[in-house]
Amino acid sequence: MLKEALRARTAGTAKEKQIFVFGHCRLTVLTPRLIRVEHCPDGAFEDRASTAVWFRAFDVPPCKATLHRGTITLTTPEITLTVYARTGTPQTVTFSNGKTADCLNFGNLHGTCRTLDATFGPVPLQDGLVSRDGVSLLDDSRSFLLDADGRFCPRKRKGKDVYVFAYGHDYRAAIQDFYKISGSVPLIPRFALGVWWSRYHAYTQEEYLGLMKRFAAENVPLTVATVDMDWHWTDPNKRFGTHYKGKDGWTGYSWNTELFPDYKAFLQDLHQMGLHTTVNLHPADGVRAFEDPYPAMAKAIRSGAAVTPFGTPTLMCSTSPMKKRAWTFGGWTGSRAKKVMCPGWTRWWR
């Protein structure tokens, strides 16, 4: 169970007047232009928050829904949505101006790209929240759920969980209402808007501190000192005799004590200079056997993996309660980072 302070504050259960149920299909009016459509073969609908949608309880104007010849028709003050009841598939949206659009995600303006590694030329993008046709679909059917104790858990039932965004070309309103169900974006700290120093270079502790002092002497107003991936060991296969087929040394959670013999003093010195500190992280390869936090994490998840020092399994984040807790608190990803005054990661997706 996560500590109370770390649990997400959610309101996943909608109010009764928002909900319309027809057999195995449930429609929930979140706003007059945002409708949740579920289809569950056993009729056990999901009220827990998901990783994408935290809030569903809202005050909405009066709406009505009917079932006729296998088609559900839901009418709000802004739109009329039709849904094929047998499968829970959204069909069409008719707007208050009389125009109709199909729920096929045609004209979708797409979202963002998570990584540009190994890309040349055009990059395929996933669907976004707005569309030239006026209707976009957010498929939440496979996202993880949040239990009452704050843990992530996979969905056990197969079914359909789709959000219909019917905003026409009012793209700003679509994004604003998405924030209503997902939660607002936290404001970043003011120092993050300042000047960052980041260079892919194997600095030594003395060299890096000397550079920061030089910046101060030249009145360069840095706010964030970033240490790239050489803060951790980058040659584990050679150094520790491990045999790993991934990108050797890209992921790491143990300080390189040859370059940073006293990393705690290093971070303290940066702090006294008024600099916030972040270190580079490529998390995809998990915590390997040579890492400093490996024994504690192996013990925390009761894996027995720490019996031999090397060649043991890589510890990865998962939905297992013990593994999730270990990943959050047992290693660098949680309290250990704070103990050495490193407030955050510069996270590179790999």
C-alpha positions in Angstrom: 0.0 0.0 0.0 1.3 3.4 -0.9 1.7 6.1 1.7 -1.3 8.4 2.0 0.7 11.3 0.7 1.6 9.5 -2.5 -1.9 8.3 -3.4 -3.7 10.0 -6.3 -6.8 11.9 -5.3 -9.4 10.6 -7.7 -13.2 10.6 -8.3 -13.8 7.9 -10.8 -17.4 7.1 -10.0 -19.9 9.3 -11.9 -23.1 10.6 -10.5 -26.3 8.7 -11.1 -27.9 11.3 -13.3 -24.8 11.2 -15.6 -25.3 7.5 -16.4 -27.4 5.6 -18.9 -27.3 1.8 -19.0 -28.7 -0.4 -21.8 -27.8 -4.0 -21.2 -24.1 -4.5 -21.6 -23.6 -0.9 -22.7 -23.1 2.1 -20.4 -23.0 5.8 -21.4 -21.7 8.4 -19.1 -22.1 12.2 -19.8 -19.0 13.9 -18.5 -19.7 17.2 -20.3 -22.4 18.1 -22.9 -19.7 17.3 -25.6 -17.7 14.5 -23.9 -19.2 11.1 -23.5 -17.8 7.9 -22.1 -19.0 4.7 -23.8 -18.4 1.4 -22.2 -19.3 -2.1 -23.3 -18.7 -5.0 -21.0 -20.0 -8.6 -21.8 -20.8 -9.4 -18.1 -22.2 -5.9 -17.4 -19.6 -5.3 -14.6 -18.7 -1.7 -15.6 -15.5 0.0 -14.3 -15.7 2.9 -11.9 -12.1 3.0 -10.8 -9.9 5.8 -12.1 -7.5 4.9 -14.9 -4.0 6.2 -15.5 -5.5 8.5 -18.1 -8.9 9.4 -16.5 -9.1 10.4 -12.8 -12.3 12.3 -12.6 -15.8 11.4 -13.8 -18.2 12.9 -11.2 -19.6 16.2 -12.7 -22.7 18.2 -12.6 -24.2 18.1 -16.1 -27.4 19.5 -17.7 -30.4 17.2 -18.2 -29.8 14.7 -21.0 -31.9 11.8 -22.3 -31.1 8.4 -24.0 -33.2 5.9 -25.8 -32.7 2.5 -27.4 -34.4 1.7 -30.7 -33.7 -1.2 -33.0 -30.3 -1.8 -31.6 -29.1 1.8 -31.6 -28.7 4.0 -28.5 -29.4 7.7 -29.1 -28.0 10.0 -26.4 -29.0 13.7 -26.6 -27.3 16.5 -24.6 -27.8 20.3 -25.1 -24.9 20.3 -27.5 -24.9 17.0 -29.4 -26.7 13.8 -30.3 -24.6 10.7 -30.2 -25.6 7.3 -31.6 -24.1 4.1 -30.4 -24.4 0.5 -31.7 -25.7 -1.2 -28.6 -24.5 -4.7 -29.4 -20.8 -3.8 -29.4 -20.8 -0.3 -27.8 -19.4 1.2 -30.9 -20.0 5.0 -31.3 -21.5 5.7 -34.7 -22.3 9.3 -35.4 -22.5 12.7 -33.7 -24.9 15.4 -34.8 -24.1 18.9 -33.6 -26.6 21.5 -32.6 -26.0 23.3 -35.9 -27.3 20.2 -37.7 -24.0 18.9 -39.1 -23.2 15.2 -38.6 -19.8 13.5 -38.3 -18.9 9.8 -38.1 -17.0 8.5 -35.1 -14.2 7.1 -37.2 -11.3 9.4 -36.1 -11.0 10.6 -39.7 -9.2 13.9 -39.8 -7.6 13.3 -36.5 -4.8 15.9 -35.9 -2.8 13.4 -33.9 -0.7 13.7 -30.7 3.0 13.7 -29.9 5.9 11.3 -30.5 7.5 9.7 -27.4 11.0 9.2 -28.9 12.9 10.1 -32.1 15.5 7.4 -31.7 16.4 5.6 -34.9 13.9 7.6 -36.9 14.6 8.9 -40.4 12.0 10.7 -42.4 8.3 10.8 -41.5 7.3 9.7 -37.9 4.0 8.0 -37.4 1.9 9.7 -34.7 -0.9 8.3 -32.5 -4.3 9.8 -32.5 -4.9 12.9 -30.5 -7.9 14.6 -28.9 -9.1 16.9 -31.7 -10.1 16.3 -35.3 -10.9 18.2 -38.5 -14.1 16.2 -38.7 -15.1 17.5 -35.3 -15.1 14.1 -33.4 -12.2 12.2 -31.9 -12.1 9.0 -29.9 -9.9 8.3 -26.9 -9.6 4.5 -26.4 -8.9 3.9 -22.7 -9.7 0.1 -22.9 -6.2 -1.1 -22.1 -4.9 1.5 -19.7 -4.1 0.5 -16.1 -6.5 1.2 -13.2 -5.8 2.8 -9.8 -6.9 0.8 -6.8 -8.1 2.5 -3.6 -4.7 2.0 -2.0 -3.0 3.8 -4.9 -1.6 0.8 -6.7 -1.6 0.3 -10.5 -3.4 -2.8 -11.6 -4.3 -4.3 -15.0 -7.9 -4.6 -16.2 -9.2 -8.1 -15.6 -12.2 -7.9 -17.8 -12.2 -7.5 -21.6 -14.4 -4.8 -22.9 -14.6 -1.4 -24.5 -13.9 1.9 -22.8 -14.0 4.8 -25.2 -14.3 8.6 -24.7 -16.0 10.5 -27.5 -14.8 14.1 -27.8 -17.4 15.9 -29.9 -16.2 19.5 -30.0 -16.2 20.4 -33.6 -13.4 22.8 -34.2 -13.5 24.2 -30.7 -10.1 22.6 -30.0 -9.4 24.7 -26.9 -12.5 23.5 -25.2 -11.7 19.9 -26.0 -8.3 20.2 -24.3 -9.8 22.1 -21.4 -12.4 19.4 -20.8 -9.7 16.7 -21.1 -8.0 18.3 -18.2 -11.2 18.1 -16.2 -11.2 14.3 -16.5 -7.4 13.8 -16.4 -6.5 16.4 -13.8 -4.8 19.6 -14.5 -1.1 19.8 -15.4 1.0 20.8 -12.4 2.8 24.1 -12.6 6.5 23.6 -13.1 8.8 25.3 -10.5 10.1 28.7 -11.5 13.7 27.6 -11.6 12.9 25.1 -14.4 12.2 28.1 -16.7 15.7 29.3 -16.2 19.0 28.4 -17.8 20.1 24.8 -17.8 23.6 23.4 -18.3 23.7 20.0 -20.0 26.5 18.5 -22.0 27.1 14.8 -23.0 30.6 14.7 -21.6 32.3 12.5 -18.9 33.1 15.3 -16.4 35.0 14.6 -13.3 33.7 15.9 -10.0 36.4 18.6 -9.8 36.0 19.5 -13.5 32.2 20.0 -13.2 32.4 22.1 -10.1 35.1 24.2 -11.7 32.9 24.8 -14.7 30.0 25.9 -12.5 32.3 28.3 -10.6 33.5 29.7 -14.0 29.8 30.3 -15.1 29.2 32.2 -11.8 32.4 34.3 -12.3 31.1 35.2 -15.8 27.7 36.1 -14.4 25.9 33.4 -16.4 22.6 32.9 -14.5 22.3 29.1 -14.4 19.5 27.6 -12.4 19.8 23.9 -13.2 23.0 21.8 -13.3 22.4 18.6 -15.4 24.8 15.7 -15.2 24.6 13.5 -18.3 24.8 9.7 -18.2 28.4 9.5 -17.1 27.3 10.1 -13.5 26.7 6.4 -13.4 28.8 3.4 -14.7 28.7 3.3 -18.5 30.8 0.2 -19.1 29.2 -2.5 -16.9 29.8 -5.4 -19.2 33.5 -4.8 -19.2 33.8 -3.5 -15.6 31.5 -6.0 -13.8 31.8 -9.0 -16.1 28.1 -8.9 -16.9 26.8 -10.1 -20.3 23.8 -8.1 -21.3 22.5 -7.8 -24.8 21.0 -4.4 -24.3 22.7 -1.0 -24.8 25.6 -1.4 -22.4 25.7 1.3 -19.8 22.7 3.4 -21.0 20.7 2.6 -17.9 22.4 3.1 -14.5 21.5 3.7 -10.9 25.0 3.6 -9.2 27.3 6.6 -9.1 30.6 6.4 -11.0 32.9 6.8 -8.0 35.9 7.1 -10.3 34.5 10.4 -11.8 32.6 11.4 -8.6 34.5 10.0 -5.6 32.3 11.9 -3.2 29.0 12.4 -5.0 27.2 13.6 -1.8 29.8 16.4 -1.4 29.4 17.2 -5.1 25.7 17.6 -4.8 26.1 19.6 -1.7 28.5 22.0 -3.4 26.1 22.5 -6.3 23.3 23.2 -3.8 25.4 25.8 -2.0 26.0 27.5 -5.4 22.2 27.9 -5.6 21.9 25.3 -8.4 19.2 22.7 -8.7 20.5 19.4 -9.8 19.2 16.7 -12.1 20.9 13.6 -13.6 20.3 11.7 -16.8 18.2 8.5 -16.7 17.5 5.9 -19.4 15.2 3.6 -17.4 14.3 1.0 -20.0 16.9 -1.7 -18.9 15.7 -1.9 -15.3 18.0 -2.4 -12.3 20.8 -4.9 -13.0 22.7 -7.1 -10.6 25.7 -4.8 -10.2 23.7 -1.7 -9.2 24.0 -0.4 -5.6 20.3 -0.6 -4.8 19.9 -4.1 -6.3 20.1 -6.2 -3.1 17.6 -4.0 -1.3 15.2 -4.1 -4.2 15.6 -7.9 -4.6 14.8 -8.3 -0.9 11.9 -5.9 -1.1 10.2 -7.9 -3.9 11.2 -11.2 -2.2 12.7 -12.5 -5.5 15.7 -14.2 -4.1 17.6 -12.6 -6.9 20.4 -11.2 -4.8 21.8 -14.6 -3.8 24.5 -14.3 -6.4 26.1 -11.0 -7.3 26.0 -11.2 -11.1 24.1 -13.0 -13.8 20.9 -12.6 -11.7 17.6 -11.3 -13.1 17.1 -7.7 -14.0 14.6 -6.1 -11.8 11.9 -4.3 -13.7 8.9 -2.1 -12.8 5.7 -4.1 -12.9 2.1 -4.1 -11.7 3.0 -6.5 -8.8 2.4 -4.6 -5.6 5.7 -5.7 -4.1 7.7 -4.8 -7.3 5.9 -1.5 -7.7 6.7 -0.6 -4.1 10.3 -1.6 -4.5 10.7 0.3 -7.7 9.3 3.4 -6.1 11.0 3.3 -2.7 13.7 0.6 -2.7 16.1 2.1 -5.3 17.1 5.4 -6.8 13.7 6.2 -8.1 12.4 7.3 -4.7 13.6 8.3 -1.3 17.3 7.4 -2.0 17.6 10.2 -4.6 16.2 12.7 -2.1 18.7 11.6 0.6 21.6 12.7 -1.6 19.9 16.0 -2.6 19.2 15.0 -6.2 15.6 16.3 -6.7 14.9 14.8 -10.1 15.7 13.0 -13.2 16.3 14.2 -16.7 14.4 11.2 -18.2 15.3 10.0 -21.7 13.0 7.4 -23.0 14.8 4.2 -24.2 
